Amino acid sequence: MQLWKKNFLLASVVSQLLIFGGLLFFNSFFFHQMLRKQYSYFYHNQQNSVSQVDFLLANDTPDTLKEYIKKMNHQQGFYYLINKENQIIFDNLPEDKRLSKQSNQGPVIQKKQNAYFLSQRINYGDDIKVSCLQDITFLYEQQNKQVLLSIVFGCLLSAVISIFLYWQMKKIYRPIQNLSHELRTPLTLIAGYSELLFRTKTTEQEKIEMSQSIYKETEQLMALISQLLIMGDLKEGEIKKQRLLFSERVNRLKGEYPQLQLESSKEEAFYGNKILIDRLIVNLLDNASRASSEIKVKIQGSEIMIENDGPHISPVVLKKLNSGKELSPDEHHGSGKGFRLCREIIFLHEGKITLYSRPNHTEVIISLKKA
């Protein structure tokens, strides 16, 4: 598995743990806050019930008034039973809410079937016991709904963050992967020439030519390493830019590409990074020189077009190259070498690059913002 994918999985797992851990903490916090309110509400109703004991113990208390008290307490979800000398004086406990045991120490949470209650038994005098009960089932039902909503929200948020992390990490690591492709060629040539120098008998002229090739590839490698360092700092989102002209950058390379023909019309400067723009042009000229014996470069304004009469690039490969997708080994054939890196360089300069191809004609058009 690629390093950036491992980092993505690790970052995704950590973000999901933080998301669901945070949601669990807040759900638990709000639930306990609501439960504290229910305890306060229970104490308040309990005090009211105790203050009514003398009134309800009176023999002349009208039954209609008792029914009214029962109705009011039922609406509040609060119930109590008054027992005097094992005789029930007042009882508004529904049958499905009666508990077998109640605590004398303090209000406790008890469960019966799917219902939850706060309950406590109070001794009122020597022979009077008041059993209080408050239904808090709604609180647990509300908590279950909040947990379910939190899970759904957490899954959606995790999906969004995971997608964002995936594309960001892919964007950060993709330039480094592209540059590794570029580093392989000079390193292979240097290793090959070095082996020939050590293991074969060569003339002085051949030694000079090989040494020159090694020196040339070493310079190219050093430029690539400098570029790699710049690409590694892309997380900061800034690269050093200066006023440049395409014609100046191309003219510096004409000696390396004798088949190059340059045309310029109403050229305008643009802001770019010299190392990256040079690498861009070298990549495109290398591709063109391998595909054709003739290269035409046309510059107009801040736009450059590089043409060659090489083999036709299939529509499938062309679409992948223009969209920045990776080519399969069967699709390479040297046509797309370094093109993804070129797209990254243009992306950093907020420009546009497009590859066109038809039989015996391929062209790349690059547009950058005018300085």
Sequence and secondary structure as in RCSB ss.txt:
>XXXX:A:sequence
MQLWKKNFLLASVVSQLLIFGGLLFFNSFFFHQMLRKQYSYFYHNQQNSVSQVDFLLANDTPDTLKEYIKKMNHQ
QGFYYLINKENQIIFDNLPEDKRLSKQSNQGPVIQKKQNAYFLSQRINYGDDIKVSCLQDITFLYEQQNKQVLLS
IVFGCLLSAVISIFLYWQMKKIYRPIQNLSHELRTPLTLIAGYSELLFRTKTTEQEKIEMSQSIYKETEQLMALI
SQLLIMGDLKEGEIKKQRLLFSERVNRLKGEYPQLQLESSKEEAFYGNKILIDRLIVNLLDNASRASSEIKVKIQ
GSEIMIENDGPHISPVVLKKLNSGKELSPDEHHGSGKGFRLCREIIFLHEGKITLYSRPNHTEVIISLKKA
>XXXX:A:secstr
  HHHHHHHHHHHHHHHHHHHHHHHHHHHHHHHHHHHHHHHHHHHHHHHHHTHHHHHSTT  HHHHHHHHHHHHH
HTEEEEEEETTEEEEE   GGG  S   SSS EEEEETTEEEEEEEEE SSSEEEEEEEE HHHHHHHHHHHHHH
HHHHHHHHHHHHHHHHHHHHHHHHHHHHHHHHHHHHHHHHHHHHHHHHHS   HHHHHHHHHHHHHHHHHHHHHH
HHHHHHHTGGGT    EEE HHHHHHTTGGG TTEEEEEEEE  EEE HHHHHHHHHHHHHHHHHH S EEEEEE
ETEEEEEE      HHHHHHHHHT    GGG TTSSTTHHHHHHHHHHTT EEEEEEETTEEEEEEE  B 
